[in-house]
């Protein structure tokens, strides 16, 4: 195992990036995912639509929520690699249960392990920041995220070809996915173990205005605009040492990172701009995760796989590619996001809402597919904007902390939604009615941000008028409104 523990030179970013990309490709090459529900609805699994909707699928949300907080802490404390290994092991257990298990209980256990898989993905996306210098963040982040999109798209295309042209039984797709995940574990062994991490194994940096997370040229331009529009996040908070006196660190060393996290989150969310973008991120992600979790059940309801040809793989491939294009297009959209950003959130949230209403009322599986494409493309477009609106003001450490908290809040919202809408202990609504509820949910989000955008635009117009009036007055004349303001 010497080859596994040998660390490349500190100035080398190529080796860990290549290994991580190979790992990412094989771990995300999952032809089985597009046909998960048709596979579980086969007679051999002995599951009904009601059991899948109200008993099995909700377990993923609860597992994800329960495991994310300890995983978030342990990921940094254990320096990423052990968490990535846990990700693969949980994935293998999940696939073995799906292949050889039967009945509600074993499928619930499989969903529990898939929740662990989802929560431990943070290790993959944060590992590289401990292995390369900041000037390479943009490049390696692009490589690592792009390769997962390519792998997922390729897996979906292969699955559709094997099902449609070769009439391959669904369980073979799960064997292919299991084999690819096993191969990814081999590449994982060659990843060097990081010597540092963001919070526990490195000197803690307190200033929020230190070097921000590297983004593309759009973010660099946006950062300049944000520094002018939102100086609160960039201004030093008092004289050196004031903050330490006002917020003394606990004597217990183990508690210090948690106190610092609380202080950082309090400071970050004090920015109204970041607060509202994070608010949309949390609520929209909660709704989007619900859609992803249950959409295949809706497709199965509209067009049962045992009675008709289904194209889940092709739709997932197109949706992933369309989402990538939507995210990529953000870099070429020239908009004053401070002024019009929340109007964009309202408009595209309304589009998502309309697509969900369409998916509820239509009887055509093709219209349902189109609605899903609209939902995924709109969400990917907006989430890309939201991420860079959050990241542009923050250091890498604070960016990870804020998104981690936003993700946790999203999961809490999603869990509440699951208990009320889907769980058998709640309303246990039918799958078509659930999508009506999700459509109403996004309509409310659109309405809230529409009202907020109107307020922002009206306030900006009033400020502009006041400034224009002040500019037209002679500097020697007293300002008529000085006593009021």
C-alpha positions in Angstrom: 0.0 0.0 0.0 3.0 2.3 -0.2 1.7 3.6 -3.6 -1.5 4.6 -1.9 0.2 6.7 0.9 2.8 8.4 -1.2 1.9 12.0 -1.5 2.8 13.9 -4.7 4.8 17.1 -4.5 3.0 20.0 -2.8 3.0 22.1 -6.0 1.4 19.3 -8.1 -2.3 19.5 -8.7 -2.5 17.2 -11.7 -2.1 13.9 -10.0 -4.9 14.2 -7.4 -7.2 15.9 -10.0 -6.7 13.1 -12.5 -7.4 10.4 -9.9 -10.4 12.2 -8.5 -11.8 12.7 -12.0 -11.4 9.0 -12.7 -13.1 8.2 -9.4 -15.9 10.6 -10.1 -16.6 9.2 -13.6 -16.9 5.6 -12.5 -18.9 6.5 -9.3 -21.4 8.6 -11.3 -21.7 6.2 -14.3 -25.0 4.8 -13.1 -27.2 3.4 -15.9 -29.5 1.9 -13.3 -30.7 5.2 -11.8 -32.9 6.2 -14.8 -34.8 2.9 -14.4 -34.9 2.5 -10.6 -38.7 2.6 -10.2 -39.6 0.4 -13.2 -37.1 -2.2 -11.7 -38.7 -2.0 -8.3 -42.2 -2.3 -9.7 -41.4 -5.7 -11.3 -43.3 -8.6 -9.7 -40.1 -10.1 -8.2 -39.8 -7.1 -5.8 -43.4 -7.4 -4.5 -43.9 -3.6 -4.2 -46.9 -1.4 -5.0 -47.0 2.2 -6.0 -48.5 3.2 -2.6 -45.7 1.4 -0.7 -43.0 3.0 -2.9 -44.5 6.5 -2.6 -45.6 6.5 1.1 -43.2 4.0 2.8 -40.0 3.5 0.8 -38.9 6.7 -0.9 -39.5 9.0 2.1 -36.7 7.1 4.0 -34.1 8.7 1.7 -35.0 12.2 2.9 -34.9 11.2 6.6 -31.6 9.4 6.2 -30.0 12.3 4.3 -31.1 14.7 7.0 -30.0 12.6 9.9 -26.5 11.8 8.4 -25.6 15.2 6.9 -24.6 17.0 10.2 -22.2 14.3 11.5 -20.9 13.8 7.9 -20.3 17.5 7.5 -18.2 17.6 10.7 -16.4 14.3 10.1 -15.6 15.1 6.5 -13.3 17.9 7.5 -12.0 16.3 10.7 -11.1 13.1 9.0 -9.7 14.9 6.0 -12.1 13.8 3.3 -10.7 10.5 2.0 -12.3 8.3 4.7 -15.7 9.9 3.9 -15.3 9.2 0.2 -14.5 5.6 1.1 -17.7 5.5 3.2 -19.6 6.9 0.2 -18.5 3.9 -2.0 -19.1 1.3 0.7 -22.6 2.6 1.3 -23.3 2.6 -2.4 -22.2 -1.0 -2.8 -24.4 -2.0 0.1 -27.3 -0.1 -1.4 -27.0 -1.7 -4.8 -26.6 -5.2 -3.3 -29.9 -4.7 -1.3 -31.7 -3.4 -4.5 -30.5 -6.4 -6.5 -31.1 -9.2 -4.0 -33.5 -7.7 -1.5 -37.3 -8.0 -1.6 -40.2 -6.3 0.2 -40.7 -3.0 1.9 -38.3 -3.3 4.8 -35.2 -4.2 2.8 -36.0 -1.4 0.3 -36.2 1.0 3.2 -32.8 -0.1 4.3 -31.5 0.4 0.8 -32.9 3.9 0.8 -31.3 4.6 4.2 -27.9 3.7 2.7 -28.6 5.8 -0.3 -29.1 8.7 2.1 -25.6 8.0 3.4 -24.4 8.0 -0.2 -25.9 11.4 -0.8 -24.6 13.0 2.4 -21.1 11.7 1.9 -20.8 13.2 -1.6 -19.6 16.3 0.1 -16.2 14.5 0.5 -15.7 14.3 -3.2 -16.5 18.0 -3.9 -14.4 19.3 -1.0 -11.4 17.0 -1.1 -9.7 18.9 -3.9 -9.6 22.2 -2.0 -7.2 20.6 0.5 -4.9 19.3 -2.2 -4.3 22.2 -4.5 -3.5 25.9 -4.2 -6.2 28.5 -4.6 -5.1 29.6 -8.0 -6.2 26.1 -9.3 -9.6 26.0 -7.6 -11.5 27.2 -10.7 -9.8 24.7 -13.0 -10.1 21.6 -10.9 -13.6 22.4 -9.7 -14.6 22.6 -13.4 -13.0 19.3 -14.2 -14.4 17.4 -11.2 -18.0 18.7 -11.8 -17.9 18.3 -15.5 -16.8 14.7 -15.4 -19.7 13.8 -13.1 -22.2 15.3 -15.6 -20.6 13.5 -18.5 -20.6 10.2 -16.6 -24.3 10.5 -15.5 -25.3 11.5 -19.1 -23.3 8.7 -20.6 -24.8 6.2 -18.2 -28.4 7.3 -18.9 -27.8 7.1 -22.7 -26.3 3.6 -22.4 -29.2 2.5 -20.2 -31.8 3.7 -22.8 -29.9 2.0 -25.6 -29.7 -1.3 -23.7 -33.4 -1.2 -22.7 -34.8 0.0 -26.0 -32.6 -1.7 -28.6 -31.2 -4.8 -26.8 -34.3 -5.3 -24.6 -32.0 -5.9 -21.7 -33.7 -6.7 -18.3 -33.4 -3.9 -15.8 -31.4 -5.8 -13.3 -28.4 -5.9 -15.7 -28.2 -2.1 -15.4 -27.7 -2.5 -11.7 -24.9 -5.0 -12.2 -23.2 -2.5 -14.5 -23.6 0.3 -11.9 -22.3 -2.0 -9.2 -19.2 -2.9 -11.3 -18.5 0.8 -12.0 -18.8 1.8 -8.3 -16.4 -1.1 -7.5 -13.9 0.2 -10.1 -14.1 3.7 -8.5 -13.0 2.2 -5.2 -9.8 1.0 -6.8 -9.0 4.6 -8.0 -9.9 5.8 -4.5 -7.0 3.8 -3.0 -4.5 5.9 -5.0 -5.8 9.2 -3.8 -3.2 10.9 -1.5 -4.3 11.6 2.1 -4.6 15.4 2.7 -2.4 16.8 5.4 -4.8 19.7 6.1 -8.5 20.6 5.9 -10.5 23.7 6.0 -11.4 23.9 9.7 -9.8 21.4 11.9 -6.3 20.9 10.5 -5.2 24.3 9.3 -4.8 27.7 10.7 -8.2 29.4 11.0 -8.6 32.5 8.9 -11.2 34.9 10.2 -11.6 37.6 7.6 -14.5 37.2 5.2 -12.8 39.5 2.7 -9.8 37.2 2.2 -9.3 35.7 -1.2 -12.7 34.5 -2.4 -13.6 31.2 -3.9 -12.2 31.2 -7.5 -14.9 31.5 -10.1 -15.0 32.4 -13.8 -14.6 35.9 -15.1 -18.3 36.6 -14.4 -17.7 36.1 -10.7 -14.7 38.3 -10.7 -16.8 41.1 -12.2 -19.7 40.3 -9.9 -17.4 40.5 -6.9 -16.5 44.1 -7.7 -20.2 45.0 -7.9 -21.0 43.3 -4.7 -18.2 45.0 -2.8 -19.7 48.3 -3.7 -23.4 47.2 -3.1 -22.8 45.1 0.0 -19.9 46.5 1.9 -21.0 44.9 5.2 -19.5 41.5 4.3 -16.2 43.1 3.3 -15.6 45.7 6.0 -13.5 44.7 8.9 -15.5 44.4 12.1 -13.9 46.8 14.5 -10.3 47.1 15.6 -8.1 44.0 15.7 -8.9 42.1 18.8 -12.3 43.6 19.4 -14.1 40.6 18.1 -12.0 38.3 20.2 -12.9 40.3 23.3 -16.6 40.4 22.5 -16.7 36.7 21.5 -14.1 34.9 23.7 -13.3 31.4 22.5 -14.2 28.6 24.9 -11.4 26.9 26.8 -12.4 23.5 25.4 -10.5 23.2 22.2 -13.0 20.8 20.7 -15.8 23.4 21.0 -13.8 26.2 19.3 -14.6 25.3 15.7 -18.3 25.2 16.5 -18.3 28.6 18.2 -16.4 30.0 15.2 -18.9 28.5 12.8 -21.8 30.1 14.7 -20.1 33.5 14.7 -19.3 33.2 11.0 -22.9 32.2 10.1 -24.3 35.0 12.1 -22.1 37.5 10.3 -22.8 36.1 6.9 -26.6 36.0 7.3 -26.5 39.6 8.5 -26.2 40.5 4.9 -29.8 40.8 3.5 -28.6 40.0 0.0 -26.9 36.7 1.0 -29.8 35.9 3.4 -32.5 36.1 0.7 -30.5 34.2 -1.9 -29.8 31.5 0.7 -33.5 31.5 1.6 -34.5 30.8 -2.0 -31.7 28.2 -2.3 -33.0 26.3 0.7 -36.7 26.3 -0.2 -36.1 25.7 -3.9 -33.7 22.8 -3.3 -36.1 21.2 -0.9 -38.8 21.2 -3.6 -36.5 20.1 -6.3 -35.2 17.2 -4.3 -38.8 16.1 -3.7 -39.4 16.2 -7.5 -36.3 14.1 -8.2 -37.2 11.6 -5.5 -40.7 11.0 -6.8 -40.7 11.8 -10.5 -40.1 8.3 -11.7 -43.2 7.1 -9.8 -45.2 9.8 -11.6 -43.9 8.5 -14.9 -44.7 5.0 -14.0 -48.3 6.2 -13.1 -48.7 7.9 -16.4 -47.2 5.1 -18.5 -46.6 1.8 -16.7 -43.4 0.2 -17.9 -44.9 -3.3 -18.2 -47.5 -2.0 -20.7 -45.5 0.5 -22.8 -42.1 1.6 -23.9 -40.4 4.1 -21.6 -37.6 6.5 -22.2 -36.5 7.5 -18.7 -32.8 7.1 -19.7 -33.1 9.4 -22.7 -35.0 12.0 -20.7 -32.5 12.0 -17.9 -29.7 12.4 -20.4 -31.4 15.3 -22.1 -32.3 16.9 -18.8 -28.7 16.6 -17.5 -27.3 18.0 -20.7 -29.9 20.8 -20.8 -29.2 21.6 -17.1 -25.5 21.8 -17.9 -26.2 24.2 -20.8 -28.4 26.3 -18.6 -25.7 26.5 -16.0 -23.1 27.3 -18.6 -25.3 30.1 -20.1 -25.2 32.0 -16.8 -21.7 33.0 -17.6 -22.9 34.9 -20.7 -25.9 36.6 -19.2 -25.2 40.3 -18.4 -27.7 41.3 -15.7 -27.5 43.5 -12.7 -28.3 40.7 -10.3 -28.4 43.0 -7.3 -31.4 44.8 -8.9 -33.0 42.1 -11.0 -31.8 38.9 -9.5 -34.8 38.3 -7.3 -37.2 39.1 -10.2 -35.4 36.3 -12.1 -35.9 33.9 -9.1 -39.6 34.8 -9.3 -40.0 34.3 -13.0 -38.2 30.9 -13.2 -39.8 29.7 -10.0 -43.1 30.4 -11.8 -42.0 28.4 -14.8 -41.1 25.5 -12.5 -44.6 25.8 -10.9 -46.3 25.9 -14.3 -44.3 22.8 -15.5 -45.4 20.9 -12.3 -49.0 21.8 -12.9 -48.7 20.5 -16.4 -47.2 17.3 -15.1 -50.1 16.9 -12.7 -52.9 17.5 -15.2 -51.6 15.9 -18.4 -52.4 12.3 -19.4 -49.5 12.1 -21.8 -46.1 10.8 -20.7 -44.4 12.9 -23.3 -45.9 16.1 -21.9 -44.8 14.9 -18.5 -41.3 14.4 -19.8 -41.2 17.9 -21.3 -42.4 19.4 -17.9 -39.5 17.6 -16.2 -37.0 19.0 -18.7 -38.3 22.5 -18.0 -38.1 22.0 -14.2 -34.5 20.7 -14.3 -33.2 23.4 -16.8 -34.8 26.2 -14.8 -33.5 25.0 -11.5 -30.0 24.4 -12.8 -30.0 27.9 -14.3 -31.2 29.5 -11.1 -29.0 27.5 -8.7 -25.9 28.4 -10.6 -26.8 32.1 -10.2 -27.6 31.6 -6.5 -24.3 29.7 -5.8 -22.2 32.5 -7.3 -24.2 35.2 -5.6 -23.4 33.4 -2.3 -19.8 32.5 -3.1 -18.7 35.8 -4.6 -18.6 37.5 -1.2 -17.0 34.7 0.8 -13.8 32.8 1.3 -13.7 29.1 0.5 -14.2 28.2 4.2 -17.2 30.5 4.7 -18.6 29.4 1.3 -18.5 25.7 2.4 -20.0 26.6 5.8 -22.9 28.7 4.3 -23.8 26.1 1.7 -23.6 23.4 4.3 -26.1 25.2 6.5 -28.3 26.0 3.5 -28.3 22.4 2.5 -29.3 21.4 6.1 -32.1 23.9 6.1 -33.3 22.6 2.8 -33.4 19.0 4.2 -35.3 20.1 7.2 -37.9 21.8 4.9 -37.9 18.7 2.7 -38.4 16.4 5.7 -41.4 18.4 6.8 -42.8 18.3 3.3 -42.3 14.6 3.1 -44.0 13.9 6.5 -47.0 16.0 5.5 -47.4 15.1 1.8 -45.9 11.7 1.2 -45.4 9.7 4.4 -48.0 7.2 5.5 -48.1 8.9 8.9 -49.2 12.2 7.1 -51.6 12.8 4.3 -50.0 10.0 2.2 -51.2 11.7 -1.0 -51.3 9.9 -4.4 -48.4 10.7 -6.6 -50.3 12.9 -9.0 -51.7 15.0 -6.2 -48.2 15.4 -4.7 -47.1 17.1 -7.9 -50.0 19.5 -7.6 -48.8 20.3 -4.1 -45.3 20.9 -5.4 -46.6 23.2 -8.1 -48.4 25.3 -5.5 -45.3 25.3 -3.4 -43.2 26.8 -6.2 -46.0 29.2 -7.0 -45.8 30.5 -3.4 -42.0 30.9 -3.8 -42.5 32.8 -7.0 -45.1 35.1 -5.4 -42.9 35.9 -2.4 -39.9 36.8 -4.5 -42.0 38.7 -7.0 -43.2 41.0 -4.2 -39.6 41.3 -2.9 -38.3 42.2 -6.4 -41.0 44.8 -6.8 -39.9 46.4 -3.5 -36.3 46.3 -4.6 -36.9 47.9 -8.0 -39.3 50.5 -6.5 -36.7 51.4 -3.8 -33.9 51.7 -6.4 -36.1 54.0 -8.5 -36.9 56.2 -5.5 -33.2 56.4 -4.6 -32.4 57.4 -8.1 -35.0 60.1 -8.1 -33.7 61.5 -4.8 -30.1 61.5 -6.1 -31.2 63.2 -9.3 -33.0 65.9 -7.4 -30.0 66.5 -5.1 -27.7 66.7 -8.1 -29.8 69.5 -9.8 -29.6 71.8 -6.7 -26.9 74.3 -6.3 -24.3 73.3 -3.7 -24.6 76.7 -2.1 -28.4 76.3 -1.5 -29.6 74.5 1.5 -31.1 71.1 0.8 -34.9 71.3 1.3 -35.0 67.8 2.8 -31.9 68.1 5.0 -34.0 68.4 8.2 -36.0 65.3 7.4 -33.0 63.1 6.5 
